[in-house]
Amino acid sequence: MTQDPGGDAPQGSLRPTPPAAVAAWAVVGLALGWLLHPLSERLSGTAPVVSWAQPLALILVAAILGGTAHATWRSVHVRRERLEAQQAVNRLVLARACAYVGALAGGGYLGYALSWIGSESELADQRLVRSAVAAIGGLAMVLTALLLERACRVRADDDDPI
């Protein structure tokens, strides 16, 4: 952040979340999810079970982010209201953190789901389906987080930037 010429208030700008960073977290999650199945069977004799609570939690977070993105978009871009600086920063931090966590979780669940393809295990199909739904929830979380980040943007020519 830099000081404006009048010395009144700090000004600055944030760059959008880099797609490469989101992709990197997704790849890390994919690798960890893929490794979880064989490592957990080797160490404890059984692989973790995925309940419906995990995918539903990711979908709930995505829905909350989507609602916040919609409300923010209407306030900033439709009604041309100005967000308070702390509100804008909080929403941007939330959006960025959720984009990274959603990518990591979505990639992890996708990797875990892929590790069950072709398995003859008793609960393989159940783990595959629930993990795939959780991966979709993680993707939805990433998309709605990026929409929230986009909703917080203001034009560069605004007199009073956020």
C-alpha positions, 0 to 999 in steps of 0.5 A, a space after each residue: 500500500 502506498 500513501 496518497 499525495 495528500 498523506 491522508 489514507 493509504 491506497 493500494 490494490 490487490 491482484 486477482 487470485 492467480 489461476 496457477 496458484 489455485 491449480 497448484 493447490 488442486 494438484 497437491 490435493 490430488 496427489 495427497 488424496 491419491 496417496 491417502 488410500 494406499 497409505 492408510 490401508 498399509 498403516 492402519 489396515 483400512 481406508 477412511 470412509 467418506 460420509 455425506 457430511 463432507 461433501 455437504 459441508 463443501 456444498 454449504 460453504 459454496 452456497 454461502 460464498 455464492 450468496 455473499 458474492 451475489 449480495 456484494 455484486 448487487 451492492 457494488 455494481 448494481 446499486 453503486 454502493 461503496 463497501 467499507 474498507 474493512 468489509 472489502 478486505 474481509 470478503 477478499 481474504 475470505 474469497 482467496 482463502 476459500 479458493 485455495 482451500 476449495 482447490 486443495 479439498 476438491 483435488 484431495 477428494 478427486 484423488 481419493 475417488 480416482 484411487 478407488 477406480 477398479 478396486 474390488 473392496 466392499 465399500 469402493 463404490 460408496 467411497 468413489 461416489 461420495 468422494 466425487 461429490 465432495 470433489 464437485 463441492 470443492 470445485 463449486 467452492 473455488 468458483 464461488 470464491 472467485 465470483 466473490 473476489 470478482 464482485 469486490 472489484 471496483 473500476 480503476 477510475 473510481 474517485 474513492 477506491 476500496 
